[in-house]
Amino acid sequence: MLTVQETLKTMEPNELINSYVYRLLSDKINLLETPDTITFGEFMDNKKHNASIIIDNLINAEIKEESDSILLACHRYDTNLDDIVFELVEIKDILSRQWKKKAQGYCYMAEPFEKIAAYKIADTYLTQRNLHELLVDVMYESAWFGPNQEGQNSFIKRLDESMQSKEESKPISELWEHFEEEFDWTPEIRDRKEEKRERKINLSTCKYNRRCFLNEVAKVRKTLLQNKGE
């Protein structure tokens, strides 16, 4: 399996840059946070420049050790669409005897470029067929706090502080009341039959998504075991 860094070196950068920018355009948050004084052309130029920086950072990152994680593609049913999503899974979980329970996807937006660049990419058909989209997803996640990850350290610091704060020790019920008060949100009164039906749909969706995820993990597991000679 090739790493993210090795794979990026084989791809056409301009195609990745364009796809990355159009993904940002589909994200309303990016547009809402853009000052009104910036024209659409300036917005595009800025994001393309940032995308090239992200690619350079991933390609030139100094990989100090082999990664213990693999990126793979899998189907996911969401908002009435059967879509393709990308998951980061730890190799130890894939090889575990209890892999069906332990395997799960991890977030990596707070990881440094050198660690992300070392992630392995699965050789499964679905992953390789969506390789371009996977790399765009990697660019998006790795630059969550800026093209040079300039805001990453402050985020991690704030996260650590929040985890240690007394606010986190409050009961869930109190936190929910605070949320309702802050956002002036009133729970929608719904019919019990409707709620029951929706819970069944959500449960079925979760089961389908989990099965799709495990199907792809199983393929990676088979390859890893074959390479180990088991």
C-alpha positions as CSV (number, residue, x, y, z in Angstrom):
1,M,0.0,0.0,0.0
2,L,1.2,3.5,-0.9
3,T,1.2,6.3,1.6
4,V,-0.7,9.6,1.1
5,Q,2.6,11.3,0.3
6,E,3.6,8.7,-2.3
7,T,0.2,8.8,-3.9
8,L,0.1,12.6,-4.0
9,K,3.4,12.6,-6.0
10,T,1.6,10.6,-8.8
11,M,-1.4,12.9,-9.1
12,E,-2.0,16.0,-11.2
13,P,-1.9,18.8,-8.6
14,N,-4.1,21.3,-10.6
15,E,-6.9,18.7,-10.7
16,L,-6.7,18.2,-7.0
17,I,-6.6,22.0,-6.4
18,N,-9.7,22.6,-8.5
19,S,-11.6,19.8,-6.8
20,Y,-10.5,21.1,-3.3
21,V,-11.7,24.6,-4.1
22,Y,-15.1,23.5,-5.4
23,R,-15.5,21.4,-2.3
24,L,-15.0,24.6,-0.3
25,L,-17.6,26.4,-2.4
26,S,-20.1,23.7,-1.5
27,D,-19.4,24.3,2.2
28,K,-21.7,27.2,3.3
29,I,-19.5,28.0,6.3
30,N,-16.6,29.0,4.1
31,L,-18.8,31.4,2.1
32,L,-20.4,32.8,5.2
33,E,-17.0,33.5,6.8
34,T,-15.7,35.3,3.8
35,P,-15.7,39.1,4.1
36,D,-18.1,41.0,1.8
37,T,-15.2,43.1,0.4
38,I,-13.7,40.0,-1.3
39,T,-14.7,39.3,-4.8
40,F,-15.5,35.8,-6.0
41,G,-12.3,35.8,-8.2
42,E,-10.2,36.8,-5.2
43,F,-11.8,34.1,-3.1
44,M,-11.0,31.5,-5.8
45,D,-7.4,32.7,-6.1
46,N,-6.9,32.6,-2.4
47,K,-8.3,29.1,-2.0
48,K,-6.2,27.8,-4.9
49,H,-3.1,29.3,-3.4
50,N,-3.9,27.7,-0.1
51,A,-4.6,24.3,-1.8
52,S,-1.1,24.4,-3.4
53,I,0.4,25.1,0.0
54,I,-1.4,22.1,1.5
55,I,-0.2,19.8,-1.3
56,D,3.4,21.0,-0.8
57,N,3.2,20.5,2.9
58,L,2.0,16.9,2.5
59,I,4.5,16.1,-0.2
60,N,7.5,17.6,1.6
61,A,6.5,16.5,5.1
62,E,9.3,14.6,6.9
63,I,7.9,11.2,7.7
64,K,9.7,9.9,10.8
65,E,8.0,6.5,11.2
66,E,5.7,4.1,9.4
67,S,2.1,4.8,10.0
68,D,-0.2,2.4,11.9
69,S,-3.3,3.6,10.2
70,I,-5.0,3.1,6.8
71,L,-7.4,5.3,4.8
72,L,-10.2,3.5,3.0
73,A,-13.4,4.3,1.1
74,C,-16.8,2.8,2.0
75,H,-20.5,3.4,1.1
76,R,-22.7,5.3,3.5
77,Y,-26.4,6.0,3.3
78,D,-27.1,9.6,4.4
79,T,-29.7,12.2,3.6
80,N,-31.4,9.9,1.1
81,L,-28.2,9.3,-0.8
82,D,-25.8,6.4,-1.0
83,D,-22.6,8.2,-0.9
84,I,-18.9,7.4,-0.6
85,V,-17.0,8.4,2.5
86,F,-13.4,8.0,3.7
87,E,-12.4,6.5,7.0
88,L,-9.1,6.3,8.9
89,V,-8.8,2.9,10.6
90,E,-6.0,1.7,12.9
91,I,-4.2,-1.5,11.6
92,K,-4.2,-3.1,15.1
93,D,-8.0,-2.9,15.1
94,I,-8.2,-4.4,11.7
95,L,-6.0,-7.3,12.6
96,S,-7.6,-7.9,16.0
97,R,-9.6,-11.1,16.5
98,Q,-12.5,-8.9,17.5
99,W,-12.1,-6.6,14.5
100,K,-15.8,-6.5,13.8
101,K,-16.3,-4.7,17.2
102,K,-13.0,-2.8,17.4
103,A,-12.7,-1.4,13.9
104,Q,-13.9,2.2,13.7
105,G,-13.1,5.4,11.8
106,Y,-11.0,8.1,13.5
107,C,-10.9,11.9,13.0
108,Y,-7.4,13.2,12.0
109,M,-8.0,17.0,11.5
110,A,-5.8,17.8,14.5
111,E,-2.8,15.6,13.4
112,P,0.4,17.2,11.9
113,F,1.2,17.0,8.2
114,E,4.0,14.5,8.7
115,K,1.6,12.0,10.4
116,I,-1.1,12.5,7.8
117,A,1.4,12.1,4.9
118,A,2.4,8.7,6.3
119,Y,-1.1,7.2,6.3
120,K,-1.4,4.2,4.1
121,I,-4.1,4.1,1.4
122,A,-6.0,0.8,1.0
123,D,-5.7,-1.1,-2.3
124,T,-9.4,-2.0,-2.3
125,Y,-11.3,-1.4,-5.6
126,L,-13.7,1.1,-4.0
127,T,-10.8,3.1,-2.5
128,Q,-8.7,3.1,-5.6
129,R,-11.7,4.0,-7.8
130,N,-12.2,7.1,-5.6
131,L,-8.6,7.9,-5.1
132,H,-8.9,11.5,-6.4
133,E,-11.8,12.2,-4.0
134,L,-9.9,10.6,-1.1
135,L,-6.9,12.9,-1.6
136,V,-9.2,16.0,-1.7
137,D,-10.7,14.8,1.5
138,V,-7.3,14.5,3.0
139,M,-6.4,18.0,2.0
140,Y,-9.7,19.3,3.5
141,E,-9.1,17.5,6.8
142,S,-5.4,18.3,7.2
143,A,-5.9,22.0,6.6
144,W,-8.9,22.4,8.9
145,F,-6.9,25.0,10.9
146,G,-5.2,26.7,8.0
147,P,-3.0,25.7,5.0
148,N,0.0,25.6,7.3
149,Q,-2.0,24.3,10.3
150,E,-1.4,27.6,12.0
151,G,-4.5,27.4,14.2
152,Q,-4.0,23.8,15.2
153,N,-2.0,24.2,18.4
154,S,-4.3,26.8,19.9
155,F,-7.3,24.5,19.1
156,I,-5.7,21.5,20.8
157,K,-4.9,23.7,23.8
158,R,-8.5,25.0,24.1
159,L,-9.7,21.4,23.7
160,D,-7.5,20.2,26.5
161,E,-8.7,23.1,28.7
162,S,-12.3,22.4,28.0
163,M,-11.9,18.7,28.9
164,Q,-10.5,19.7,32.3
165,S,-13.1,22.4,33.0
166,K,-15.8,22.1,35.6
167,E,-18.4,22.8,32.8
168,E,-17.8,19.3,31.5
169,S,-18.6,17.7,34.9
170,K,-22.2,19.0,34.8
171,P,-25.0,16.5,34.2
172,I,-26.1,16.1,30.5
173,S,-29.5,17.4,31.5
174,E,-28.1,20.7,32.7
175,L,-25.9,21.1,29.6
176,W,-28.9,20.5,27.4
177,E,-30.9,23.1,29.3
178,H,-28.1,25.6,28.7
179,F,-28.1,24.8,25.0
180,E,-31.8,25.4,24.8
181,E,-31.5,28.7,26.6
182,E,-28.5,29.9,24.6
183,F,-30.0,29.1,21.2
184,D,-33.6,29.8,22.1
185,W,-34.5,26.3,20.9
186,T,-37.8,24.6,21.8
187,P,-38.1,20.8,21.3
188,E,-40.6,19.9,18.6
189,I,-43.6,18.0,19.8
190,R,-44.0,15.0,17.6
191,D,-46.3,12.0,17.3
192,R,-45.1,8.9,19.1
193,K,-45.7,6.7,16.1
194,E,-43.7,9.0,13.9
195,E,-40.8,9.0,16.4
196,K,-40.9,5.2,16.6
197,R,-40.8,4.9,12.8
198,E,-38.0,7.4,12.5
199,R,-36.0,5.5,15.2
200,K,-36.4,2.3,13.1
201,I,-35.2,4.1,10.0
202,N,-32.2,5.5,11.8
203,L,-31.3,2.2,13.3
204,S,-31.5,0.5,9.9
205,T,-29.4,3.2,8.4
206,C,-26.7,2.8,11.1
207,K,-26.7,-1.0,10.6
208,Y,-26.4,-0.6,6.8
209,N,-23.5,1.9,7.2
210,R,-21.7,-0.3,9.7
211,R,-22.0,-3.3,7.4
212,C,-20.7,-1.4,4.4
213,F,-17.7,-0.2,6.6
214,L,-16.9,-3.7,7.8
215,N,-17.1,-5.1,4.3
216,E,-14.3,-2.8,3.2
217,V,-12.3,-3.4,6.4
218,A,-12.6,-7.1,5.8
219,K,-10.9,-6.7,2.4
220,V,-8.1,-4.7,3.9
221,R,-7.8,-7.3,6.7
222,K,-7.5,-10.1,4.1
223,T,-4.6,-8.3,2.3
224,L,-2.8,-7.6,5.6
225,L,-3.0,-11.2,6.7
226,Q,-1.9,-12.5,3.3
227,N,1.2,-10.2,3.5
228,K,2.0,-11.6,6.9
229,G,1.7,-15.1,5.5
230,E,-1.2,-16.1,7.7
